[in-house]
Amino acid sequence: MTFTRRNFLHTAAAAGSITVLPFAGRAGGHLPNEFKTSEGTVLVHPVHHASIVLETPVGTIYVDPVGEVSEYEGFPDADLILITHQHGDHYNADVLAALKGENTQMLTNPAVFDMLSDELKVNTNALANGASASLTDLQVDAIPAYNMTEGRENFHPKGRDNGYVLTMGDFRIYVSGDTEDIPDMRALEGIDLAFVCMNLPFTMTAEAAADAVREFAPTYVYPYHYRGRDGGTQDPAMFAEMVGDAATVKMGDWYAPGELG
């Protein structure tokens, strides 16, 4: 599919280092981190757990926005919303209804698209694994996201859920969604900025995530989605140590103090 630039915009550190983002600044305390590209600056705002706001040269992109609508106050309105899958920490119809403007574009996996109200389907398209959306100055590729460990396949069955690769000019961003360290992730190339999940029992360990990152070697990587269940929370600092000099690890403020448990 092709959207015009007007539709999308107006209607629509050293390797191995760790950068910590302090809890201060705009939008409930989320300080943006900046990444310079040939197209302009990308600002990353960690919101919570799996929710991200990206201010980019081609528009403002909300990824899996859930939680309180107030958490998004102070950010530019969404030009594009991406939904990876239907679990409650990634998809909330009420939040989408509040954040999706009349001309906001939205891309989801097919399972979420089928769940949407008629109102939310306006300017929304479904992308299956392997499909792409071509927007002016932005390409969105739907990357598989699934579990492959025996006994966990039903959490995120193969073929249902999406990760995304966003390409703007020569800058490429990977958002893993909920997945294990699948071959599709390990085969990625030319990723400048990655968001990689890790928690149990739903995704993977920090060790598995770090091993995958060492293989596809993004320039920068944020560990995110690392609060788990029944002791399944993963340590992002341990992840950073295991990544070593394969990528520069960025630490976002994804959780409130004491929330990890």
TILO-344101 format. One record per residue (C-alpha): residue number from 1; x, y, z; residue in one letter. Coordinates in steps of 0.02 Angstrom, whole numbers. Each point is the difference from the previous one (the first is absolute). Layout:
BEGIN
{node NUM; {X; Y; Z}; A},
...
# end
This chain:
BEGIN
{node 1; {0; 0; 0}; M},
{node 2; {58; 179; -29}; T},
{node 3; {-39; 155; 102}; F},
{node 4; {47; 175; -50}; T},
{node 5; {116; 105; 104}; R},
{node 6; {-145; 115; 41}; R},
{node 7; {-106; -147; 58}; N},
{node 8; {138; -66; 110}; F},
{node 9; {66; 162; 73}; L},
{node 10; {-153; 108; 9}; H},
{node 11; {-141; -120; -4}; T},
{node 12; {77; -142; 38}; A},
{node 13; {1511; -203; 674}; A},
{node 14; {134; -139; 1}; A},
{node 15; {-39; -180; -47}; A},
{node 16; {-49; -107; 147}; G},
{node 17; {-44; 152; 106}; S},
{node 18; {-161; 26; 96}; I},
{node 19; {-96; 163; -9}; T},
{node 20; {-126; 28; 140}; V},
{node 21; {-146; 118; -31}; L},
{node 22; {-46; 93; 160}; P},
{node 23; {-182; 14; 53}; F},
{node 24; {-22; 184; -38}; A},
{node 25; {-66; 114; -136}; G},
{node 26; {-158; 3; -100}; R},
{node 27; {-152; -114; -11}; A},
{node 28; {-4; -71; 175}; G},
{node 29; {188; 0; 20}; G},
{node 30; {57; -85; -161}; H},
{node 31; {159; 80; -64}; L},
{node 32; {26; -32; -186}; P},
{node 33; {158; -76; -67}; N},
{node 34; {61; 67; -166}; E},
{node 35; {64; -92; -151}; F},
{node 36; {67; 99; -147}; K},
{node 37; {-45; -64; -174}; T},
{node 38; {25; 63; -177}; S},
{node 39; {-186; 47; 2}; E},
{node 40; {6; 91; 167}; G},
{node 41; {-12; -42; 184}; T},
{node 42; {-93; -148; 75}; V},
{node 43; {-57; 25; 180}; L},
{node 44; {-40; -154; 104}; V},
{node 45; {-123; 13; 144}; H},
{node 46; {-16; -158; 106}; P},
{node 47; {-177; 8; 70}; V},
{node 48; {-27; -164; 93}; H},
{node 49; {44; -184; -22}; H},
{node 50; {-37; -23; -187}; A},
{node 51; {-67; 173; -43}; S},
{node 52; {113; 120; -96}; I},
{node 53; {-19; 170; -81}; V},
{node 54; {120; 40; -142}; L},
{node 55; {14; 177; -65}; E},
{node 56; {77; -18; -173}; T},
{node 57; {34; 109; -151}; P},
{node 58; {-149; -83; -88}; V},
{node 59; {-126; 14; 142}; G},
{node 60; {-37; -55; 177}; T},
{node 61; {-21; -187; 22}; I},
{node 62; {-85; -82; 150}; Y},
{node 63; {44; -183; 27}; V},
{node 64; {-121; -109; 102}; D},
{node 65; {-75; 145; 98}; P},
{node 66; {-89; -64; 156}; V},
{node 67; {-15; 58; 181}; G},
{node 68; {-68; 169; 50}; E},
{node 69; {-39; 125; -137}; V},
{node 70; {81; 132; 111}; S},
{node 71; {168; -85; -27}; E},
{node 72; {-3; 67; -179}; Y},
{node 73; {-36; 180; 45}; E},
{node 74; {136; 117; -62}; G},
{node 75; {47; -110; -148}; F},
{node 76; {-47; 52; -177}; P},
{node 77; {-158; -82; -63}; D},
{node 78; {27; -167; -84}; A},
{node 79; {23; 1; -188}; D},
{node 80; {19; -189; -1}; L},
{node 81; {-44; -133; 130}; I},
{node 82; {76; -175; -7}; L},
{node 83; {-78; -147; 93}; I},
{node 84; {98; -162; 13}; T},
{node 85; {-135; -115; 71}; H},
{node 86; {-155; -11; 108}; Q},
{node 87; {66; -31; 176}; H},
{node 88; {-53; 132; 126}; G},
{node 89; {175; 69; 26}; D},
{node 90; {7; 40; -187}; H},
{node 91; {-179; 35; -53}; Y},
{node 92; {-140; 97; 83}; N},
{node 93; {-147; 56; -106}; A},
{node 94; {-51; 139; 121}; D},
{node 95; {174; 76; -1}; V},
{node 96; {6; -10; -189}; L},
{node 97; {-168; 86; -14}; A},
{node 98; {67; 143; 107}; A},
{node 99; {168; 16; -91}; L},
{node 100; {-45; -35; -181}; K},
{node 101; {-46; 161; -87}; G},
{node 102; {-117; 16; -147}; E},
{node 103; {144; -15; -122}; N},
{node 104; {123; -108; 99}; T},
{node 105; {58; -150; -99}; Q},
{node 106; {10; -168; 91}; M},
{node 107; {81; -166; -43}; L},
{node 108; {-39; -160; 95}; T},
{node 109; {19; -186; -18}; N},
{node 110; {-155; -83; -78}; P},
{node 111; {-62; -71; 166}; A},
{node 112; {-10; 173; 78}; V},
{node 113; {-78; 74; -156}; F},
{node 114; {-142; -125; 12}; D},
{node 115; {-32; 57; 180}; M},
{node 116; {-14; 186; -41}; L},
{node 117; {-160; 100; -2}; S},
{node 118; {-55; 75; -165}; D},
{node 119; {58; 169; 65}; E},
{node 120; {176; -62; 38}; L},
{node 121; {12; -87; -169}; K},
{node 122; {-6; 169; -87}; V},
{node 123; {176; 36; -70}; N},
{node 124; {58; -168; 69}; T},
{node 125; {79; -142; -97}; N},
{node 126; {49; -177; 49}; A},
{node 127; {175; -64; -34}; L},
{node 128; {34; -186; 8}; A},
{node 129; {174; -70; 32}; N},
{node 130; {111; 44; -148}; G},
{node 131; {-112; 139; -65}; A},
{node 132; {53; 181; -21}; S},
{node 133; {-82; 171; -1}; A},
{node 134; {82; 135; -104}; S},
{node 135; {-32; 174; 66}; L},
{node 136; {85; 153; -69}; T},
{node 137; {174; 4; 79}; D},
{node 138; {-41; -152; 107}; L},
{node 139; {-9; -187; -31}; Q},
{node 140; {-76; -115; 130}; V},
{node 141; {40; -186; -10}; D},
{node 142; {-95; -125; 107}; A},
{node 143; {124; -122; 78}; I},
{node 144; {-56; -165; 78}; P},
{node 145; {-10; -5; 190}; A},
{node 146; {-35; -164; 87}; Y},
{node 147; {46; -127; 133}; N},
{node 148; {96; -156; -48}; M},
{node 149; {36; -77; 172}; T},
{node 150; {-101; -158; 30}; E},
{node 151; {-150; 36; 109}; G},
{node 152; {1; 187; -37}; R},
{node 153; {-54; 1; -181}; E},
{node 154; {-178; 51; 43}; N},
{node 155; {57; 164; 79}; F},
{node 156; {49; 67; -170}; H},
{node 157; {-34; -128; -136}; P},
{node 158; {103; 6; -158}; K},
{node 159; {-81; 103; -137}; G},
{node 160; {-117; 105; 107}; R},
{node 161; {98; 144; 78}; D},
{node 162; {114; 133; -70}; N},
{node 163; {163; 85; 35}; G},
{node 164; {39; 148; -112}; Y},
{node 165; {148; 71; -95}; V},
{node 166; {-17; 185; -40}; L},
{node 167; {111; 70; -137}; T},
{node 168; {17; 187; -24}; M},
{node 169; {138; 47; -118}; G},
{node 170; {153; -99; 55}; D},
{node 171; {-60; -19; 182}; F},
{node 172; {-84; -162; 51}; R},
{node 173; {-94; -34; 162}; I},
{node 174; {-52; -173; 61}; Y},
{node 175; {-138; -25; 128}; V},
{node 176; {-7; -182; 54}; S},
{node 177; {-174; -11; 73}; G},
{node 178; {-19; -160; 102}; D},
{node 179; {116; -134; -66}; T},
{node 180; {141; -118; 39}; E},
{node 181; {168; 9; -86}; D},
{node 182; {-71; -68; -162}; I},
{node 183; {99; -21; -162}; P},
{node 184; {-94; 147; -76}; D},
{node 185; {74; 114; 134}; M},
{node 186; {173; -71; -14}; R},
{node 187; {-2; 24; -189}; A},
{node 188; {-34; 187; 9}; L},
{node 189; {128; 112; -84}; E},
{node 190; {41; 184; 7}; G},
{node 191; {-100; 41; 157}; I},
{node 192; {52; 165; 77}; D},
{node 193; {-118; -2; 150}; L},
{node 194; {-86; -151; 78}; A},
{node 195; {-125; -30; 140}; F},
{node 196; {18; -179; 61}; V},
{node 197; {-120; -82; 122}; C},
{node 198; {48; -119; 140}; M},
{node 199; {-106; -78; 135}; N},
{node 200; {-65; -170; 55}; L},
{node 201; {-104; -97; -32}; P},
{node 202; {-63; 102; -147}; F},
{node 203; {156; 45; -101}; T},
{node 204; {182; -45; 38}; M},
{node 205; {141; 17; 124}; T},
{node 206; {125; 141; 1}; A},
{node 207; {131; -128; -53}; E},
{node 208; {-99; -49; -155}; A},
{node 209; {-36; 181; -43}; A},
{node 210; {182; 48; 17}; A},
{node 211; {54; -147; -107}; D},
{node 212; {-118; 54; -138}; A},
{node 213; {60; 181; 11}; V},
{node 214; {180; -57; -15}; R},
{node 215; {-50; -87; -162}; E},
{node 216; {-101; 137; -87}; F},
{node 217; {107; 138; 77}; A},
{node 218; {-107; 158; 1}; P},
{node 219; {94; 161; 32}; T},
{node 220; {-109; 41; 152}; Y},
{node 221; {-118; -111; 98}; V},
{node 222; {-127; 30; 138}; Y},
{node 223; {-48; -146; 111}; P},
{node 224; {-186; 21; 32}; Y},
{node 225; {-150; -104; 54}; H},
{node 226; {106; -82; 136}; Y},
{node 227; {-124; -14; 142}; R},
{node 228; {-49; -184; 15}; G},
{node 229; {-111; -113; 101}; R},
{node 230; {45; -118; 142}; D},
{node 231; {181; 57; 5}; G},
{node 232; {11; 23; -188}; G},
{node 233; {59; 182; 4}; T},
{node 234; {164; 18; -94}; Q},
{node 235; {146; 112; 50}; D},
{node 236; {39; 129; -136}; P},
{node 237; {171; 34; 76}; A},
{node 238; {46; -184; -19}; M},
{node 239; {-65; 8; -178}; F},
{node 240; {115; 148; -35}; A},
{node 241; {149; -91; 72}; E},
{node 242; {-36; -152; -109}; M},
{node 243; {-23; 106; -157}; V},
{node 244; {175; 68; 27}; G},
{node 245; {68; 99; -146}; D},
{node 246; {-125; -68; -127}; A},
{node 247; {-114; 151; 27}; A},
{node 248; {-20; 154; 109}; T},
{node 249; {-133; -38; 129}; V},
{node 250; {-123; 138; 46}; K},
{node 251; {-96; -9; 164}; M},
{node 252; {-175; 74; -6}; G},
{node 253; {-104; 38; 154}; D},
{node 254; {-135; -129; -39}; W},
{node 255; {-62; -31; 178}; Y},
{node 256; {-41; 102; 155}; A},
{node 257; {109; -26; 154}; P},
{node 258; {-46; -165; 83}; G},
{node 259; {-110; -56; -143}; E},
{node 260; {111; -142; -55}; L},
{node 261; {-25; -95; 162}; G},
# end
